[in-house]
Amino acid sequence: MKNLKKLVILLAAVLCMSVMASCQKRVAVDIAPPTTVDVTESISIPAYLSQPIHFAFDKYNITQESRQILDAKIAFMKQNPAFVVTIEGHTDERGTYEYNMALGERRANAAKKYMVDNGINPSRIMTVSYGETRPVDPRSNEEAWAKNRRAEFIFKY
Amino acid sequence: MKISFGRIVLTGLLVFVLLNVGFSAAWAQVLGVVDITKASSTKVPMAVPDFTVGGGSAKANEVAREFHEFLVSCLNFPGYFNILDKGSYLYDAAAGDTAQINFQNWRAIGAELLVTGSITVNGDNVQIDLRLFDVFKNERLVGKRYTGYVRDKRVLIQKFCSEIMMALIGNKGVYNTQIAFVSSGPSASGANSKEIYTCEFDGYNPQRLTYDNSMSILPAWSADGQYMSYTTYKNKKTDMIIRNMQTGAQVLVDRPGTTIKGAWMPTQNMVAASFSFSGSQAIYLLNPKGNFVETLVAGGGANLSPTWSPDAKKLAFVSSRSGGPQVYVMDIESKEIKRLTYEGRYNTQPSWSPKGDLIAYSAQTAGYHQICITDPEGSFVMQLTNSNGDNECASWSPDGGMIVFSSTREGVSRLYVMTAFGAEQRRLMRLSGEQLSPAWSLHHLE
């Protein structure tokens, strides 16, 4: 009986401590600011999602090869509805500045249209044109120009 | 220089006119329309002897030398005058007015115009008398006295140069104007940043205007200089900013899609600029508050890069309506649109001369962009640049006599100037980094 009493007191003490501990824990969690950086880092963005699509000179039509690349992004967005994407349109250096801004925009919009036509809500897709200002390859030759005529995809959670 | 048939006729006609009419005030008035800004091969010979110096101190002599040197550099800049070599002058003291000057001495060395100066320096203060003479008519065309601080050299000399241009061609020329441009180098806000700068007409004193720590590009002045519009990426997309240059107040025009370059009406403070919120680039008219007043050009593909005729009755712009980019001209009242450029597949960046008679644009030829000019009817094409590198973004000086443009002829993009007919191409300034998108102000600072 004495032992039982001791046990009850001990259990009560443990229970009390654990409640206090959980209370403290809960209070601590509430006070801590939301750590959004940790959340996004904890969800990995597959590398293939950042694969760009490419275009011919002064063109903005989506090629057969680009469709396959876009289809993979569309499949991911359908499986991960919390993700949004910014499509950046880029050009090579050969056009002039202002027209290249318009061309970069048409490239980003063409990619967006393909994704929307294939079931992605347009509110999940932002577009921006950088024209000729951000080449991935700064050289002035056909190989570099072909790399620079592109749309890039920046996914965010 | 590549030329087409129409241009030979035009240039030939001008040279004929200039050769057959000697220089005089009457000449300047009669030919004010076909003025010396077009006389690329027939510069007017001008003598600018050293100033006479009152006081005679070493400091006064040095100030006089600096003022004279800057005057000669200002007069040389637009390419209208051939400043005769000082060694040829028969007479060097030039303080007096018409009665004291032996014009025969100046005619003998081939001068048609004579500029004299006398300067008195008193501490930090300076008084300078400057005169312009027509050597053939024995006549003073301009006589001005300026007083100010020694440090006001650039302001005082440019004021007098504006007076010279008023007397000869009826406008103030390039003096006391500004050029806005985009520079990527000196700003400390990262490799991808671009900021807007302004400098004086001759590239002097570049000053950073924007601190958006982003890409601020494509500046455009209002005709009176009160406003500047530009495109910024500071919100991770393109927005238009309309900045009051006096107060620094800014209006952000935030619409979905891309906004490109604005062009202010020469006749009032309204700006034409392209936006794509309707789905494709279309050109709209906005007031300085950023309110959309009117749709100017929409449909048929992308429409962008507007530029106004001086009377604001016509608008030239770039459109992809026929496939590749070409320049078109729209009549504002009738909305009738005519294609202006037919040579080549890629013609962009039209810039209408403030005199109204010419439109400069960038034409892609053999891989590079070159600055060309045509008239508003497209009846001739004249290629002004021919360098290994892209020559882009022509912008006219307010008198229509010069063009500032960007070029990669020496590697990275830098700013250059030339006459309206492509003569005397030279680099405008030394500044680290890359410079592009020059815009010459139409207004003159006081």
Interface residues (C-beta under 8 A of the other chain):
Chain A: D58 T86 E93 R94 G95 T96 Y97 E98 Y99 M101 A102 L103 G104 E105 R106 M126 T127 V128 S129 T133 R134
Chain B: N192 K194 M215 I217 L218 Y233 K236 K237 T238 G257 T258 I260 K261 S274 S276 Q281 A302 L304 S305 V318 S320 G324 P325 Y346 T348 Q349 S362 Q364 G367 H369 D390 E392 C393 L436 S437
